[in-house]
């Protein structure tokens, strides 16, 4: 868990660069870890924006993360 937190911090602060696709995948896994399975009653539009994964996070990336989160169980 400590390793995960360090990698997350390094990505957010720009010490590690990753592609948007990888950022979406890692973001979806982080959301799954924090919030559990996707629930349309609890996870309303924009819920991903409460989290920061990369310094230049966009709405498009957040939507991609949300779509990936919906597929995880």
JOZITA-V451569 format. One record per residue. D_FIRST is the distance of its C-alpha to the first C-alpha in Angstrom with 1 decimal. Layout:
BEGIN
((D_FIRST) (D_FIRST))
END
This chain:
BEGIN
((0.0) (3.8) (5.4) (5.0) (6.3) (8.7) (10.0) (10.5) (12.4) (14.3) (15.4) (16.5) (18.4) (20.0) (19.0) (17.9) (20.3) (19.9) (22.4) (22.8) (22.4) (19.0) (18.0) (19.3) (17.4) (14.0) (15.1) (16.2) (13.0) (11.3) (14.4) (14.4) (11.0) (12.3) (15.9) (16.4) (19.4) (21.8) (24.7) (27.6) (28.7) (25.5) (24.3) (27.4) (28.1) (26.1) (23.0) (20.8) (22.4) (20.6) (17.5) (17.5) (16.1) (18.8) (21.4) (24.3) (23.0) (26.0) (27.2) (27.6) (24.0) (23.0) (25.6) (24.2) (20.7) (22.4) (24.5) (21.6) (19.8) (23.2) (23.0) (19.7) (19.9))
END
